[in-house]
Amino acid sequence: MSRTAKAKPADQAVHMVRIEPITVDRNAAAMLLGIAVSTLEAHVARGTLPKPRQLGGRALWLVDELRTTAHALPVSEMLPPPSGQQAA
C-alpha cells in the first residue's frame, strides 16, 4: 500500500444510504409511467390514474399509488415496433 493510501479501520466503514421518493411532481410521475405529461393529465381527468395530493401549492403523486395503478393495468397484446420503425 502506498504512503498516501491508508486503509480505513473497520469501524470507519462507509455506509451507503438509498433514499427513494415518496412523492413526485407531474413531470416525474409521467416519466415513471413512460408517458407524456399531457397523457398523464388526461388519464387523471378520466380517473384511470390517481389524482395528486396537495402539499401547499404543489400537486404531488404518491409513488406507491402510481406503482399500484400501473401493476393493475391490463396486459398488452401490442408489441413495440422493431427498432428504427414507427408504429402505424
PDB file of N, CA, C and O in Angstrom:
ATOM      1  N   MET A   1       0.848  -1.159   0.000  1.00  0.00           N
ATOM      2  CA  MET A   1       0.000   0.000   0.000  1.00  0.00           C
ATOM      3  C   MET A   1       0.902   1.232   0.000  1.00  0.00           C
ATOM      4  O   MET A   1       1.917   1.259   0.696  1.00  0.00           O
ATOM      5  N   SER A   2       0.536   2.249  -0.777  1.00  0.00           N
ATOM      6  CA  SER A   2       1.377   3.441  -0.842  1.00  0.00           C
ATOM      7  C   SER A   2       1.244   4.266   0.429  1.00  0.00           C
ATOM      8  O   SER A   2       0.350   4.039   1.244  1.00  0.00           O
ATOM      9  N   ARG A   3       2.134   5.212   0.582  1.00  0.00           N
ATOM     10  CA  ARG A   3       2.117   6.058   1.779  1.00  0.00           C
ATOM     11  C   ARG A   3       0.851   6.917   1.865  1.00  0.00           C
ATOM     12  O   ARG A   3       0.368   7.193   2.963  1.00  0.00           O
ATOM     13  N   THR A   4       0.316   7.339   0.724  1.00  0.00           N
ATOM     14  CA  THR A   4      -0.849   8.232   0.741  1.00  0.00           C
ATOM     15  C   THR A   4      -2.163   7.485   0.887  1.00  0.00           C
ATOM     16  O   THR A   4      -3.144   8.067   1.350  1.00  0.00           O
ATOM     17  N   ALA A   5      -2.213   6.233   0.512  1.00  0.00           N
ATOM     18  CA  ALA A   5      -3.447   5.459   0.610  1.00  0.00           C
ATOM     19  C   ALA A   5      -3.423   4.638   1.888  1.00  0.00           C
ATOM     20  O   ALA A   5      -2.689   3.656   1.998  1.00  0.00           O
ATOM     21  N   LYS A   6      -4.231   5.050   2.844  1.00  0.00           N
ATOM     22  CA  LYS A   6      -4.310   4.314   4.109  1.00  0.00           C
ATOM     23  C   LYS A   6      -5.627   3.556   4.171  1.00  0.00           C
ATOM     24  O   LYS A   6      -6.663   4.060   3.737  1.00  0.00           O
ATOM     25  N   ALA A   7      -5.584   2.366   4.703  1.00  0.00           N
ATOM     26  CA  ALA A   7      -6.799   1.579   4.874  1.00  0.00           C
ATOM     27  C   ALA A   7      -7.600   2.144   6.041  1.00  0.00           C
ATOM     28  O   ALA A   7      -7.047   2.528   7.071  1.00  0.00           O
ATOM     29  N   LYS A   8      -8.923   2.184   5.850  1.00  0.00           N
ATOM     30  CA  LYS A   8      -9.797   2.662   6.926  1.00  0.00           C
ATOM     31  C   LYS A   8     -10.044   1.534   7.907  1.00  0.00           C
ATOM     32  O   LYS A   8     -10.263   0.391   7.504  1.00  0.00           O
ATOM     33  N   PRO A   9     -10.011   1.845   9.177  1.00  0.00           N
ATOM     34  CA  PRO A   9     -10.382   0.818  10.156  1.00  0.00           C
ATOM     35  C   PRO A   9     -11.825   0.375   9.934  1.00  0.00           C
ATOM     36  O   PRO A   9     -12.635   1.134   9.403  1.00  0.00           O
ATOM     37  N   ALA A  10     -12.141  -0.836  10.335  1.00  0.00           N
ATOM     38  CA  ALA A  10     -13.483  -1.392  10.134  1.00  0.00           C
ATOM     39  C   ALA A  10     -14.573  -0.528  10.741  1.00  0.00           C
ATOM     40  O   ALA A  10     -15.681  -0.480  10.207  1.00  0.00           O
ATOM     41  N   ASP A  11     -14.288   0.163  11.853  1.00  0.00           N
ATOM     42  CA  ASP A  11     -15.331   0.978  12.491  1.00  0.00           C
ATOM     43  C   ASP A  11     -15.564   2.287  11.739  1.00  0.00           C
ATOM     44  O   ASP A  11     -16.476   3.031  12.100  1.00  0.00           O
ATOM     45  N   GLN A  12     -14.782   2.593  10.715  1.00  0.00           N
ATOM     46  CA  GLN A  12     -14.972   3.791   9.914  1.00  0.00           C
ATOM     47  C   GLN A  12     -15.429   3.441   8.497  1.00  0.00           C
ATOM     48  O   GLN A  12     -15.192   4.210   7.565  1.00  0.00           O
ATOM     49  N   ALA A  13     -16.067   2.314   8.330  1.00  0.00           N
ATOM     50  CA  ALA A  13     -16.536   1.891   7.013  1.00  0.00           C
ATOM     51  C   ALA A  13     -17.571   2.873   6.482  1.00  0.00           C
ATOM     52  O   ALA A  13     -18.334   3.459   7.250  1.00  0.00           O
ATOM     53  N   VAL A  14     -17.592   3.049   5.178  1.00  0.00           N
ATOM     54  CA  VAL A  14     -18.539   3.940   4.529  1.00  0.00           C
ATOM     55  C   VAL A  14     -19.863   3.197   4.352  1.00  0.00           C
ATOM     56  O   VAL A  14     -19.882   2.056   3.890  1.00  0.00           O
ATOM     57  N   HIS A  15     -20.958   3.841   4.718  1.00  0.00           N
ATOM     58  CA  HIS A  15     -22.286   3.259   4.574  1.00  0.00           C
ATOM     59  C   HIS A  15     -23.055   4.056   3.531  1.00  0.00           C
ATOM     60  O   HIS A  15     -23.144   5.280   3.619  1.00  0.00           O
ATOM     61  N   MET A  16     -23.603   3.368   2.556  1.00  0.00           N
ATOM     62  CA  MET A  16     -24.405   3.998   1.524  1.00  0.00           C
ATOM     63  C   MET A  16     -25.871   3.929   1.937  1.00  0.00           C
ATOM     64  O   MET A  16     -26.345   2.899   2.417  1.00  0.00           O
ATOM     65  N   VAL A  17     -26.575   5.024   1.747  1.00  0.00           N
ATOM     66  CA  VAL A  17     -27.999   5.080   2.055  1.00  0.00           C
ATOM     67  C   VAL A  17     -28.744   5.379   0.772  1.00  0.00           C
ATOM     68  O   VAL A  17     -28.420   6.334   0.066  1.00  0.00           O
ATOM     69  N   ARG A  18     -29.733   4.572   0.471  1.00  0.00           N
ATOM     70  CA  ARG A  18     -30.559   4.783  -0.725  1.00  0.00           C
ATOM     71  C   ARG A  18     -31.892   5.357  -0.280  1.00  0.00           C
ATOM     72  O   ARG A  18     -32.615   4.735   0.498  1.00  0.00           O
ATOM     73  N   ILE A  19     -32.210   6.518  -0.764  1.00  0.00           N
ATOM     74  CA  ILE A  19     -33.460   7.180  -0.404  1.00  0.00           C
ATOM     75  C   ILE A  19     -34.363   7.198  -1.634  1.00  0.00           C
ATOM     76  O   ILE A  19     -34.007   7.771  -2.664  1.00  0.00           O
ATOM     77  N   GLU A  20     -35.512   6.580  -1.525  1.00  0.00           N
ATOM     78  CA  GLU A  20     -36.479   6.577  -2.622  1.00  0.00           C
ATOM     79  C   GLU A  20     -37.558   7.599  -2.324  1.00  0.00           C
ATOM     80  O   GLU A  20     -37.998   7.718  -1.180  1.00  0.00           O
ATOM     81  N   PRO A  21     -37.995   8.345  -3.344  1.00  0.00           N
ATOM     82  CA  PRO A  21     -39.019   9.365  -3.109  1.00  0.00           C
ATOM     83  C   PRO A  21     -40.376   8.747  -2.758  1.00  0.00           C
ATOM     84  O   PRO A  21     -40.726   7.666  -3.231  1.00  0.00           O
ATOM     85  N   ILE A  22     -41.114   9.447  -1.933  1.00  0.00           N
ATOM     86  CA  ILE A  22     -42.482   9.053  -1.584  1.00  0.00           C
ATOM     87  C   ILE A  22     -43.459   9.701  -2.552  1.00  0.00           C
ATOM     88  O   ILE A  22     -44.456   9.099  -2.952  1.00  0.00           O
ATOM     89  N   THR A  23     -43.150  10.950  -2.924  1.00  0.00           N
ATOM     90  CA  THR A  23     -43.987  11.689  -3.854  1.00  0.00           C
ATOM     91  C   THR A  23     -43.135  12.196  -5.011  1.00  0.00           C
ATOM     92  O   THR A  23     -41.918  12.340  -4.894  1.00  0.00           O
ATOM     93  N   VAL A  24     -43.811  12.464  -6.144  1.00  0.00           N
ATOM     94  CA  VAL A  24     -43.152  13.029  -7.316  1.00  0.00           C
ATOM     95  C   VAL A  24     -44.059  14.075  -7.946  1.00  0.00           C
ATOM     96  O   VAL A  24     -45.279  14.024  -7.789  1.00  0.00           O
ATOM     97  N   ASP A  25     -43.458  15.025  -8.660  1.00  0.00           N
ATOM     98  CA  ASP A  25     -44.255  16.033  -9.360  1.00  0.00           C
ATOM     99  C   ASP A  25     -44.764  15.450 -10.680  1.00  0.00           C
ATOM    100  O   ASP A  25     -44.474  14.301 -11.012  1.00  0.00           O
ATOM    101  N   ARG A  26     -45.526  16.252 -11.428  1.00  0.00           N
ATOM    102  CA  ARG A  26     -46.161  15.737 -12.651  1.00  0.00           C
ATOM    103  C   ARG A  26     -45.140  15.272 -13.688  1.00  0.00           C
ATOM    104  O   ARG A  26     -45.373  14.274 -14.369  1.00  0.00           O
ATOM    105  N   ASN A  27     -44.027  15.967 -13.819  1.00  0.00           N
ATOM    106  CA  ASN A  27     -43.014  15.548 -14.794  1.00  0.00           C
ATOM    107  C   ASN A  27     -42.429  14.190 -14.426  1.00  0.00           C
ATOM    108  O   ASN A  27     -42.294  13.318 -15.285  1.00  0.00           O
ATOM    109  N   ALA A  28     -42.081  14.004 -13.153  1.00  0.00           N
ATOM    110  CA  ALA A  28     -41.515  12.733 -12.713  1.00  0.00           C
ATOM    111  C   ALA A  28     -42.566  11.621 -12.756  1.00  0.00           C
ATOM    112  O   ALA A  28     -42.238  10.479 -13.076  1.00  0.00           O
ATOM    113  N   ALA A  29     -43.829  11.942 -12.437  1.00  0.00           N
ATOM    114  CA  ALA A  29     -44.896  10.937 -12.499  1.00  0.00           C
ATOM    115  C   ALA A  29     -45.052  10.431 -13.926  1.00  0.00           C
ATOM    116  O   ALA A  29     -45.166   9.226 -14.155  1.00  0.00           O
ATOM    117  N   ALA A  30     -45.058  11.355 -14.886  1.00  0.00           N
ATOM    118  CA  ALA A  30     -45.165  10.961 -16.290  1.00  0.00           C
ATOM    119  C   ALA A  30     -43.959  10.126 -16.707  1.00  0.00           C
ATOM    120  O   ALA A  30     -44.099   9.135 -17.423  1.00  0.00           O
ATOM    121  N   MET A  31     -42.777  10.532 -16.257  1.00  0.00           N
ATOM    122  CA  MET A  31     -41.558   9.799 -16.605  1.00  0.00           C
ATOM    123  C   MET A  31     -41.584   8.392 -16.017  1.00  0.00           C
ATOM    124  O   MET A  31     -41.196   7.435 -16.687  1.00  0.00           O
ATOM    125  N   LEU A  32     -42.038   8.257 -14.771  1.00  0.00           N
ATOM    126  CA  LEU A  32     -42.114   6.933 -14.151  1.00  0.00           C
ATOM    127  C   LEU A  32     -43.014   5.991 -14.957  1.00  0.00           C
ATOM    128  O   LEU A  32     -42.743   4.796 -15.066  1.00  0.00           O
ATOM    129  N   LEU A  33     -44.083   6.553 -15.514  1.00  0.00           N
ATOM    130  CA  LEU A  33     -45.035   5.734 -16.268  1.00  0.00           C
ATOM    131  C   LEU A  33     -44.664   5.603 -17.741  1.00  0.00           C
ATOM    132  O   LEU A  33     -45.262   4.805 -18.463  1.00  0.00           O
ATOM    133  N   GLY A  34     -43.684   6.378 -18.190  1.00  0.00           N
ATOM    134  CA  GLY A  34     -43.273   6.309 -19.591  1.00  0.00           C
ATOM    135  C   GLY A  34     -44.254   6.978 -20.531  1.00  0.00           C
ATOM    136  O   GLY A  34     -44.400   6.555 -21.678  1.00  0.00           O
ATOM    137  N   ILE A  35     -44.933   8.025 -20.060  1.00  0.00           N
ATOM    138  CA  ILE A  35     -45.922   8.736 -20.872  1.00  0.00           C
ATOM    139  C   ILE A  35     -45.633  10.232 -20.823  1.00  0.00           C
ATOM    140  O   ILE A  35     -44.844  10.694 -19.999  1.00  0.00           O
ATOM    141  N   ALA A  36     -46.274  10.976 -21.705  1.00  0.00           N
ATOM    142  CA  ALA A  36     -46.137  12.427 -21.723  1.00  0.00           C
ATOM    143  C   ALA A  36     -46.955  13.041 -20.585  1.00  0.00           C
ATOM    144  O   ALA A  36     -47.903  12.431 -20.090  1.00  0.00           O
ATOM    145  N   VAL A  37     -46.582  14.239 -20.183  1.00  0.00           N
ATOM    146  CA  VAL A  37     -47.315  14.938 -19.121  1.00  0.00           C
ATOM    147  C   VAL A  37     -48.774  15.138 -19.529  1.00  0.00           C
ATOM    148  O   VAL A  37     -49.674  14.974 -18.705  1.00  0.00           O
ATOM    149  N   SER A  38     -49.013  15.489 -20.789  1.00  0.00           N
ATOM    150  CA  SER A  38     -50.394  15.690 -21.255  1.00  0.00           C
ATOM    151  C   SER A  38     -51.200  14.390 -21.167  1.00  0.00           C
ATOM    152  O   SER A  38     -52.394  14.421 -20.869  1.00  0.00           O
ATOM    153  N   THR A  39     -50.557  13.258 -21.424  1.00  0.00           N
ATOM    154  CA  THR A  39     -51.231  11.957 -21.312  1.00  0.00           C
ATOM    155  C   THR A  39     -51.526  11.648 -19.850  1.00  0.00           C
ATOM    156  O   THR A  39     -52.602  11.144 -19.530  1.00  0.00           O
ATOM    157  N   LEU A  40     -50.582  11.943 -18.963  1.00  0.00           N
ATOM    158  CA  LEU A  40     -50.806  11.782 -17.520  1.00  0.00           C
ATOM    159  C   LEU A  40     -52.029  12.582 -17.095  1.00  0.00           C
ATOM    160  O   LEU A  40     -52.921  12.061 -16.425  1.00  0.00           O
ATOM    161  N   GLU A  41     -52.063  13.845 -17.487  1.00  0.00           N
ATOM    162  CA  GLU A  41     -53.173  14.717 -17.094  1.00  0.00           C
ATOM    163  C   GLU A  41     -54.510  14.221 -17.646  1.00  0.00           C
ATOM    164  O   GLU A  41     -55.533  14.307 -16.967  1.00  0.00           O
ATOM    165  N   ALA A  42     -54.502  13.704 -18.878  1.00  0.00           N
ATOM    166  CA  ALA A  42     -55.738  13.168 -19.465  1.00  0.00           C
ATOM    167  C   ALA A  42     -56.218  11.945 -18.699  1.00  0.00           C
ATOM    168  O   ALA A  42     -57.417  11.804 -18.459  1.00  0.00           O
ATOM    169  N   HIS A  43     -55.311  11.062 -18.311  1.00  0.00           N
ATOM    170  CA  HIS A  43     -55.696   9.864 -17.549  1.00  0.00           C
ATOM    171  C   HIS A  43     -56.188  10.231 -16.153  1.00  0.00           C
ATOM    172  O   HIS A  43     -57.119   9.606 -15.646  1.00  0.00           O
ATOM    173  N   VAL A  44     -55.584  11.225 -15.530  1.00  0.00           N
ATOM    174  CA  VAL A  44     -56.059  11.677 -14.217  1.00  0.00           C
ATOM    175  C   VAL A  44     -57.473  12.234 -14.351  1.00  0.00           C
ATOM    176  O   VAL A  44     -58.333  11.953 -13.516  1.00  0.00           O
ATOM    177  N   ALA A  45     -57.717  13.023 -15.399  1.00  0.00           N
ATOM    178  CA  ALA A  45     -59.049  13.601 -15.626  1.00  0.00           C
ATOM    179  C   ALA A  45     -60.101  12.514 -15.862  1.00  0.00           C
ATOM    180  O   ALA A  45     -61.246  12.658 -15.435  1.00  0.00           O
ATOM    181  N   ARG A  46     -59.711  11.414 -16.549  1.00  0.00           N
ATOM    182  CA  ARG A  46     -60.640  10.294 -16.811  1.00  0.00           C
ATOM    183  C   ARG A  46     -60.787   9.371 -15.617  1.00  0.00           C
ATOM    184  O   ARG A  46     -61.715   8.565 -15.560  1.00  0.00           O
ATOM    185  N   GLY A  47     -59.872   9.487 -14.659  1.00  0.00           N
ATOM    186  CA  GLY A  47     -59.932   8.608 -13.489  1.00  0.00           C
ATOM    187  C   GLY A  47     -59.183   7.303 -13.655  1.00  0.00           C
ATOM    188  O   GLY A  47     -59.292   6.423 -12.801  1.00  0.00           O
ATOM    189  N   THR A  48     -58.421   7.152 -14.735  1.00  0.00           N
ATOM    190  CA  THR A  48     -57.666   5.921 -14.931  1.00  0.00           C
ATOM    191  C   THR A  48     -56.303   5.965 -14.237  1.00  0.00           C
ATOM    192  O   THR A  48     -55.632   4.939 -14.127  1.00  0.00           O
ATOM    193  N   LEU A  49     -55.894   7.138 -13.773  1.00  0.00           N
ATOM    194  CA  LEU A  49     -54.708   7.294 -12.935  1.00  0.00           C
ATOM    195  C   LEU A  49     -55.111   8.073 -11.691  1.00  0.00           C
ATOM    196  O   LEU A  49     -56.049   8.869 -11.738  1.00  0.00           O
ATOM    197  N   PRO A  50     -54.416   7.854 -10.582  1.00  0.00           N
ATOM    198  CA  PRO A  50     -54.795   8.532  -9.333  1.00  0.00           C
ATOM    199  C   PRO A  50     -54.587  10.041  -9.405  1.00  0.00           C
ATOM    200  O   PRO A  50     -53.727  10.537 -10.133  1.00  0.00           O
ATOM    201  N   LYS A  51     -55.391  10.747  -8.636  1.00  0.00           N
ATOM    202  CA  LYS A  51     -55.240  12.197  -8.511  1.00  0.00           C
ATOM    203  C   LYS A  51     -54.044  12.493  -7.617  1.00  0.00           C
ATOM    204  O   LYS A  51     -53.691  11.698  -6.745  1.00  0.00           O
ATOM    205  N   PRO A  52     -53.431  13.641  -7.845  1.00  0.00           N
ATOM    206  CA  PRO A  52     -52.291  14.003  -6.995  1.00  0.00           C
ATOM    207  C   PRO A  52     -52.747  14.436  -5.613  1.00  0.00           C
ATOM    208  O   PRO A  52     -53.922  14.728  -5.394  1.00  0.00           O
ATOM    209  N   ARG A  53     -51.806  14.473  -4.688  1.00  0.00           N
ATOM    210  CA  ARG A  53     -52.029  15.016  -3.354  1.00  0.00           C
ATOM    211  C   ARG A  53     -51.577  16.468  -3.377  1.00  0.00           C
ATOM    212  O   ARG A  53     -50.767  16.861  -4.216  1.00  0.00           O
ATOM    213  N   GLN A  54     -52.096  17.251  -2.467  1.00  0.00           N
ATOM    214  CA  GLN A  54     -51.714  18.659  -2.412  1.00  0.00           C
ATOM    215  C   GLN A  54     -50.841  18.930  -1.203  1.00  0.00           C
ATOM    216  O   GLN A  54     -51.188  18.564  -0.080  1.00  0.00           O
ATOM    217  N   LEU A  55     -49.719  19.566  -1.432  1.00  0.00           N
ATOM    218  CA  LEU A  55     -48.811  19.988  -0.368  1.00  0.00           C
ATOM    219  C   LEU A  55     -48.519  21.456  -0.636  1.00  0.00           C
ATOM    220  O   LEU A  55     -47.736  21.793  -1.524  1.00  0.00           O
ATOM    221  N   GLY A  56     -49.151  22.320   0.136  1.00  0.00           N
ATOM    222  CA  GLY A  56     -49.041  23.748  -0.133  1.00  0.00           C
ATOM    223  C   GLY A  56     -49.641  24.032  -1.499  1.00  0.00           C
ATOM    224  O   GLY A  56     -50.787  23.668  -1.762  1.00  0.00           O
ATOM    225  N   GLY A  57     -48.887  24.668  -2.359  1.00  0.00           N
ATOM    226  CA  GLY A  57     -49.359  24.963  -3.705  1.00  0.00           C
ATOM    227  C   GLY A  57     -48.905  23.952  -4.734  1.00  0.00           C
ATOM    228  O   GLY A  57     -48.986  24.220  -5.933  1.00  0.00           O
ATOM    229  N   ARG A  58     -48.430  22.798  -4.301  1.00  0.00           N
ATOM    230  CA  ARG A  58     -47.904  21.798  -5.222  1.00  0.00           C
ATOM    231  C   ARG A  58     -48.803  20.577  -5.318  1.00  0.00           C
ATOM    232  O   ARG A  58     -49.416  20.158  -4.336  1.00  0.00           O
ATOM    233  N   ALA A  59     -48.872  20.016  -6.514  1.00  0.00           N
ATOM    234  CA  ALA A  59     -49.576  18.758  -6.759  1.00  0.00           C
ATOM    235  C   ALA A  59     -48.521  17.667  -6.841  1.00  0.00           C
ATOM    236  O   ALA A  59     -47.623  17.728  -7.681  1.00  0.00           O
ATOM    237  N   LEU A  60     -48.628  16.671  -5.971  1.00  0.00           N
ATOM    238  CA  LEU A  60     -47.645  15.590  -5.904  1.00  0.00           C
ATOM    239  C   LEU A  60     -48.343  14.238  -5.925  1.00  0.00           C
ATOM    240  O   LEU A  60     -49.356  14.037  -5.254  1.00  0.00           O
ATOM    241  N   TRP A  61     -47.792  13.319  -6.701  1.00  0.00           N
ATOM    242  CA  TRP A  61     -48.344  11.970  -6.770  1.00  0.00           C
ATOM    243  C   TRP A  61     -47.593  11.055  -5.823  1.00  0.00           C
ATOM    244  O   TRP A  61     -46.372  11.148  -5.703  1.00  0.00           O
ATOM    245  N   LEU A  62     -48.316  10.172  -5.150  1.00  0.00           N
ATOM    246  CA  LEU A  62     -47.690   9.153  -4.317  1.00  0.00           C
ATOM    247  C   LEU A  62     -47.136   8.063  -5.234  1.00  0.00           C
ATOM    248  O   LEU A  62     -47.876   7.486  -6.031  1.00  0.00           O
ATOM    249  N   VAL A  63     -45.860   7.787  -5.126  1.00  0.00           N
ATOM    250  CA  VAL A  63     -45.203   6.789  -5.965  1.00  0.00           C
ATOM    251  C   VAL A  63     -45.872   5.428  -5.791  1.00  0.00           C
ATOM    252  O   VAL A  63     -46.060   4.705  -6.769  1.00  0.00           O
ATOM    253  N   ASP A  64     -46.230   5.073  -4.567  1.00  0.00           N
ATOM    254  CA  ASP A  64     -46.888   3.786  -4.320  1.00  0.00           C
ATOM    255  C   ASP A  64     -48.212   3.674  -5.075  1.00  0.00           C
ATOM    256  O   ASP A  64     -48.533   2.609  -5.602  1.00  0.00           O
ATOM    257  N   GLU A  65     -48.988   4.769  -5.132  1.00  0.00           N
ATOM    258  CA  GLU A  65     -50.262   4.732  -5.861  1.00  0.00           C
ATOM    259  C   GLU A  65     -50.022   4.583  -7.361  1.00  0.00           C
ATOM    260  O   GLU A  65     -50.754   3.862  -8.038  1.00  0.00           O
ATOM    261  N   LEU A  66     -49.002   5.262  -7.881  1.00  0.00           N
ATOM    262  CA  LEU A  66     -48.682   5.119  -9.301  1.00  0.00           C
ATOM    263  C   LEU A  66     -48.258   3.687  -9.609  1.00  0.00           C
ATOM    264  O   LEU A  66     -48.665   3.119 -10.622  1.00  0.00           O
ATOM    265  N   ARG A  67     -47.442   3.108  -8.738  1.00  0.00           N
ATOM    266  CA  ARG A  67     -46.995   1.725  -8.943  1.00  0.00           C
ATOM    267  C   ARG A  67     -48.165   0.745  -8.890  1.00  0.00           C
ATOM    268  O   ARG A  67     -48.284  -0.139  -9.739  1.00  0.00           O
ATOM    269  N   THR A  68     -49.027   0.909  -7.887  1.00  0.00           N
ATOM    270  CA  THR A  68     -50.182   0.020  -7.738  1.00  0.00           C
ATOM    271  C   THR A  68     -51.086   0.107  -8.960  1.00  0.00           C
ATOM    272  O   THR A  68     -51.552  -0.912  -9.470  1.00  0.00           O
ATOM    273  N   THR A  69     -51.334   1.331  -9.427  1.00  0.00           N
ATOM    274  CA  THR A  69     -52.178   1.519 -10.600  1.00  0.00           C
ATOM    275  C   THR A  69     -51.533   0.903 -11.835  1.00  0.00           C
ATOM    276  O   THR A  69     -52.211   0.250 -12.627  1.00  0.00           O
ATOM    277  N   ALA A  70     -50.232   1.104 -12.005  1.00  0.00           N
ATOM    278  CA  ALA A  70     -49.532   0.554 -13.167  1.00  0.00           C
ATOM    279  C   ALA A  70     -49.570  -0.977 -13.155  1.00  0.00           C
ATOM    280  O   ALA A  70     -49.742  -1.598 -14.204  1.00  0.00           O
ATOM    281  N   HIS A  71     -49.412  -1.588 -11.980  1.00  0.00           N
ATOM    282  CA  HIS A  71     -49.446  -3.052 -11.884  1.00  0.00           C
ATOM    283  C   HIS A  71     -50.838  -3.607 -12.190  1.00  0.00           C
ATOM    284  O   HIS A  71     -50.963  -4.765 -12.589  1.00  0.00           O
ATOM    285  N   ALA A  72     -51.876  -2.801 -12.011  1.00  0.00           N
ATOM    286  CA  ALA A  72     -53.247  -3.250 -12.262  1.00  0.00           C
ATOM    287  C   ALA A  72     -53.684  -3.046 -13.716  1.00  0.00           C
ATOM    288  O   ALA A  72     -54.773  -3.477 -14.094  1.00  0.00           O
ATOM    289  N   LEU A  73     -52.853  -2.400 -14.532  1.00  0.00           N
ATOM    290  CA  LEU A  73     -53.209  -2.191 -15.939  1.00  0.00           C
ATOM    291  C   LEU A  73     -53.285  -3.530 -16.657  1.00  0.00           C
ATOM    292  O   LEU A  73     -52.578  -4.474 -16.304  1.00  0.00           O
ATOM    293  N   PRO A  74     -54.152  -3.608 -17.670  1.00  0.00           N
ATOM    294  CA  PRO A  74     -54.237  -4.874 -18.407  1.00  0.00           C
ATOM    295  C   PRO A  74     -52.945  -5.148 -19.168  1.00  0.00           C
ATOM    296  O   PRO A  74     -52.220  -4.229 -19.547  1.00  0.00           O
ATOM    297  N   VAL A  75     -52.677  -6.422 -19.379  1.00  0.00           N
ATOM    298  CA  VAL A  75     -51.509  -6.838 -20.149  1.00  0.00           C
ATOM    299  C   VAL A  75     -51.791  -6.540 -21.613  1.00  0.00           C
ATOM    300  O   VAL A  75     -52.866  -6.856 -22.124  1.00  0.00           O
ATOM    301  N   SER A  76     -50.821  -5.930 -22.285  1.00  0.00           N
ATOM    302  CA  SER A  76     -50.999  -5.532 -23.682  1.00  0.00           C
ATOM    303  C   SER A  76     -50.678  -6.677 -24.621  1.00  0.00           C
ATOM    304  O   SER A  76     -49.767  -7.467 -24.372  1.00  0.00           O
ATOM    305  N   GLU A  77     -51.433  -6.759 -25.700  1.00  0.00           N
ATOM    306  CA  GLU A  77     -51.155  -7.712 -26.771  1.00  0.00           C
ATOM    307  C   GLU A  77     -50.297  -7.043 -27.842  1.00  0.00           C
ATOM    308  O   GLU A  77     -49.799  -7.718 -28.743  1.00  0.00           O
ATOM    309  N   MET A  78     -50.117  -5.711 -27.751  1.00  0.00           N
ATOM    310  CA  MET A  78     -49.339  -4.978 -28.745  1.00  0.00           C
ATOM    311  C   MET A  78     -47.856  -5.131 -28.436  1.00  0.00           C
ATOM    312  O   MET A  78     -47.429  -5.021 -27.286  1.00  0.00           O
ATOM    313  N   LEU A  79     -47.087  -5.386 -29.478  1.00  0.00           N
ATOM    314  CA  LEU A  79     -45.641  -5.442 -29.341  1.00  0.00           C
ATOM    315  C   LEU A  79     -45.065  -4.110 -29.809  1.00  0.00           C
ATOM    316  O   LEU A  79     -45.642  -3.459 -30.681  1.00  0.00           O
ATOM    317  N   PRO A  80     -43.949  -3.704 -29.245  1.00  0.00           N
ATOM    318  CA  PRO A  80     -43.336  -2.480 -29.742  1.00  0.00           C
ATOM    319  C   PRO A  80     -42.838  -2.697 -31.169  1.00  0.00           C
ATOM    320  O   PRO A  80     -42.507  -3.820 -31.548  1.00  0.00           O
ATOM    321  N   PRO A  81     -42.785  -1.615 -31.967  1.00  0.00           N
ATOM    322  CA  PRO A  81     -42.291  -1.781 -33.348  1.00  0.00           C
ATOM    323  C   PRO A  81     -40.813  -2.144 -33.335  1.00  0.00           C
ATOM    324  O   PRO A  81     -40.100  -1.824 -32.383  1.00  0.00           O
ATOM    325  N   PRO A  82     -40.353  -2.810 -34.385  1.00  0.00           N
ATOM    326  CA  PRO A  82     -38.924  -3.138 -34.468  1.00  0.00           C
ATOM    327  C   PRO A  82     -38.087  -1.858 -34.385  1.00  0.00           C
ATOM    328  O   PRO A  82     -38.559  -0.788 -34.770  1.00  0.00           O
ATOM    329  N   SER A  83     -36.908  -1.955 -33.909  1.00  0.00           N
ATOM    330  CA  SER A  83     -36.016  -0.814 -33.746  1.00  0.00           C
ATOM    331  C   SER A  83     -35.894  -0.041 -35.054  1.00  0.00           C
ATOM    332  O   SER A  83     -35.644  -0.626 -36.108  1.00  0.00           O
ATOM    333  N   GLY A  84     -36.074   1.282 -34.980  1.00  0.00           N
ATOM    334  CA  GLY A  84     -35.930   2.131 -36.152  1.00  0.00           C
ATOM    335  C   GLY A  84     -37.215   2.315 -36.947  1.00  0.00           C
ATOM    336  O   GLY A  84     -37.224   3.070 -37.919  1.00  0.00           O
ATOM    337  N   GLN A  85     -38.298   1.651 -36.565  1.00  0.00           N
ATOM    338  CA  GLN A  85     -39.574   1.797 -37.273  1.00  0.00           C
ATOM    339  C   GLN A  85     -40.598   2.434 -36.354  1.00  0.00           C
ATOM    340  O   GLN A  85     -40.566   2.240 -35.138  1.00  0.00           O
ATOM    341  N   GLN A  86     -41.504   3.195 -36.945  1.00  0.00           N
ATOM    342  CA  GLN A  86     -42.582   3.815 -36.181  1.00  0.00           C
ATOM    343  C   GLN A  86     -43.830   2.973 -36.276  1.00  0.00           C
ATOM    344  O   GLN A  86     -44.048   2.258 -37.254  1.00  0.00           O
ATOM    345  N   ALA A  87     -44.660   3.070 -35.228  1.00  0.00           N
ATOM    346  CA  ALA A  87     -45.930   2.328 -35.224  1.00  0.00           C
ATOM    347  C   ALA A  87     -46.870   2.920 -36.259  1.00  0.00           C
ATOM    348  O   ALA A  87     -46.841   4.123 -36.517  1.00  0.00           O
ATOM    349  N   ALA A  88     -47.704   2.073 -36.853  1.00  0.00           N
ATOM    350  CA  ALA A  88     -48.665   2.544 -37.865  1.00  0.00           C
ATOM    351  C   ALA A  88     -49.868   3.174 -37.228  1.00  0.00           C
ATOM    352  O   ALA A  88     -50.774   3.624 -37.929  1.00  0.00           O
TER     353      ALA A  88
END
